[in-house]
């Protein structure tokens, strides 16, 4: 597995976290005003947790990454790396045409998601569903999710945001027709979830189950000519 280069990180907070942080701080002010500062402490701690969860560190695509490399769209641990699970593949293309990398995000991981490959967004599909634990196999097809299809020089790369038992919403900020670059921000998932990436069957997977990956930096697959 290729290791990304390290550079100083610039830390921001994703805008999706502002309502949670400001709400917790407002409760802290009210609790402090009516009950004393000790009553405000839990809400201040909650605001700090939300700031930590919605952190958005700057990521730098390693200089060694080529146009054929597929980057991890999220921080987390690799759950699947290899042939795509037949019951989890995107609709419209036979299951044997895909390879799959699935990444589980714990509540401690950065939850801002990034574009895995450069190209043009051809489809963005949001599907309502259940909220099973994201690590379960069936979560890919029954949980609430968002699928982003990217045309990379005639090859399809699909990124799927999947919510879990704690995550209750996916935020995708890409629209059909947009031109994107690998490593660009695409959205965020709230409170622990999973990312699936599907690449053509002739692509080479460069990670293995149990690997820790970083969104926008770790190469998870290499595309080959059609």
C-alpha positions in Angstrom: 0.0 0.0 0.0 1.4 3.4 -0.9 1.9 5.8 1.9 0.9 9.5 1.5 3.4 12.2 2.1 2.9 14.3 5.3 2.5 18.0 5.3 1.2 20.5 7.9 -2.6 20.2 8.3 -4.9 23.1 8.2 -8.0 22.4 10.4 -11.5 23.7 9.6 -15.0 22.8 10.7 -17.4 21.6 8.1 -20.5 23.8 7.8 -22.8 20.8 8.6 -21.5 21.0 12.2 -22.3 24.6 12.9 -26.0 24.0 14.0 -24.8 21.2 16.4 -22.0 23.3 17.9 -24.0 26.5 18.2 -27.0 24.6 19.7 -24.8 23.0 22.4 -23.2 26.4 23.2 -26.6 28.0 23.5 -27.7 25.3 25.9 -24.5 25.9 27.9 -25.3 29.6 28.2 -28.8 28.9 29.3 -27.7 26.2 31.8 -25.0 28.6 33.1 -27.5 31.5 33.5 -30.1 29.5 35.3 -28.2 26.8 37.1 -24.6 27.9 37.4 -21.5 27.1 35.5 -21.3 23.5 36.6 -24.6 22.8 34.7 -23.0 24.4 31.6 -20.0 22.1 31.6 -21.7 19.1 29.9 -23.0 21.2 27.1 -19.6 22.9 26.6 -18.0 19.4 26.4 -20.7 18.4 23.9 -19.9 21.4 21.7 -16.2 20.4 21.8 -17.2 16.9 20.7 -19.2 18.3 17.8 -16.3 20.5 16.8 -14.0 17.5 16.9 -16.4 15.3 14.9 -17.0 17.8 12.2 -13.3 18.8 11.8 -12.2 19.2 8.2 -8.4 19.0 8.0 -6.8 20.0 4.8 -5.5 17.0 2.8 -2.8 17.0 0.2 -2.8 14.5 -2.7 0.7 12.9 -2.7 2.9 14.1 -5.6 3.5 10.4 -6.6 -0.2 9.8 -7.3 -0.9 9.4 -11.0 -4.2 10.0 -12.9 -4.9 6.3 -12.9 -4.8 6.0 -9.1 -8.0 5.9 -7.0 -7.8 7.6 -3.7 -9.6 6.7 -0.5 -12.8 8.8 -0.1 -12.7 8.6 3.7 -10.7 7.9 6.8 -11.2 4.6 8.4 -10.6 0.8 8.3 -10.9 -1.3 5.2 -13.6 -3.9 5.5 -13.7 -5.2 2.0 -10.9 -5.3 -0.6 -11.3 -7.3 -3.8 -14.1 -8.7 -5.9 -17.4 -6.9 -5.4 -20.1 -8.5 -3.2 -22.8 -9.6 -5.7 -25.6 -8.3 -3.5 -24.0 -4.9 -3.0 -23.0 -3.7 -6.5 -24.5 -0.6 -8.1 -27.5 -1.1 -10.3 -27.3 -1.1 -14.0 -24.0 -2.9 -14.5 -23.5 -6.7 -14.0 -21.9 -7.6 -10.6 -18.9 -9.2 -12.2 -17.8 -5.9 -13.7 -16.8 -4.4 -10.4 -14.1 -4.6 -7.7 -14.9 -3.1 -4.3 -13.2 -1.4 -1.4 -15.4 -0.7 1.7 -14.2 1.6 4.5 -15.7 1.7 8.0 -15.6 5.1 9.8 -15.7 5.1 13.6 -17.1 8.2 15.4 -13.4 9.2 16.0 -12.5 9.3 12.3 -12.7 12.4 10.0 -16.2 12.2 8.4 -15.6 14.7 5.5 -15.6 12.6 2.3 -13.5 13.1 -0.8 -13.7 12.3 -4.5 -11.8 9.1 -5.3 -11.0 9.7 -9.0 -10.9 12.7 -11.3 -13.6 12.9 -14.0 -17.2 14.0 -14.6 -20.1 13.2 -12.3 -22.6 11.4 -14.3 -25.1 10.4 -11.7 -26.0 11.2 -8.0 -28.6 9.0 -6.5 -30.0 9.3 -2.9 -31.9 6.3 -1.5 -33.8 6.4 1.7 -33.5 3.3 3.9 -32.8 1.7 7.3 -30.1 2.4 9.8 -28.4 -0.9 10.5 -24.8 -0.9 11.8 -22.7 0.2 8.8 -20.3 -2.7 9.1 -23.0 -5.3 8.4 -23.0 -6.7 4.8 -26.6 -5.9 4.1 -26.1 -2.2 5.1 -24.9 -1.5 1.5 -28.3 -2.2 0.0 -30.9 -1.5 2.8 -29.4 1.5 4.6 -29.9 5.1 3.7 -27.2 6.0 1.2 -26.0 8.3 -1.6 -24.2 7.0 -4.8 -21.9 9.2 -6.8 -21.0 7.9 -10.3 -17.8 9.4 -11.9 -16.8 8.9 -15.5 -13.0 8.7 -15.5 -11.9 8.6 -19.2 -14.6 6.2 -20.1 -14.4 4.1 -16.9 -16.9 4.2 -14.1 -15.9 4.8 -10.5 -18.7 4.7 -8.0 -18.5 6.1 -4.4 -21.3 5.2 -2.0 -22.0 7.0 1.3 -23.8 4.7 3.7 -25.3 5.8 7.0 -25.2 3.5 10.1 -26.8 3.0 13.4 -25.5 6.4 14.7 -25.1 8.2 11.3 -28.6 9.4 10.3 -27.8 11.6 7.3 -25.5 11.7 4.3 -24.6 15.1 2.8 -23.5 15.0 -0.8 -22.6 18.4 -2.3 -21.9 17.2 -5.9 -24.3 17.5 -8.7 -24.6 15.6 -12.0 -22.4 17.1 -14.7 -19.8 18.5 -12.3 -16.1 18.2 -13.2 -14.2 16.9 -10.2 -10.6 16.1 -9.2 -9.4 13.3 -7.0 -9.1 14.5 -3.4 -11.8 17.2 -3.7 -14.4 17.3 -0.9 -17.7 15.8 -1.9 -19.7 15.9 1.4 -19.9 14.4 4.9 -21.6 11.7 6.8 -22.9 12.4 10.3 -21.8 10.2 13.3 -20.2 7.0 12.2 -20.7 5.3 8.8 -19.3 3.5 5.8 -17.9 4.3 2.3 -18.0 1.8 -0.6 -15.9 2.4 -3.7 -16.5 0.4 -6.9 -13.9 0.3 -9.7 -13.8 -1.8 -12.9 -13.0 -5.5 -12.7 -9.6 -4.9 -14.3 -8.5 -2.4 -11.7 -5.8 -3.5 -9.1 -6.7 -3.1 -5.5 -3.8 -1.8 -3.4 -5.1 -2.1 0.1 -6.2 -5.1 2.2 -8.7 -5.8 4.9 -7.7 -4.2 8.2 -5.6 -1.4 6.6 -6.1 2.1 7.9 -6.7 4.7 5.2 -6.9 8.5 4.9 -9.3 10.3 2.7 -7.7 12.1 -0.2 -4.3 10.6 0.4 -4.2 6.8 0.5 -4.2 5.1 -2.9 -6.8 2.2 -2.7 -6.8 1.0 -6.4 -5.2 1.6 -9.7 -7.2 1.8 -12.9 -6.0 0.1 -16.1 -6.9 0.9 -19.7 -10.2 -0.4 -20.9 
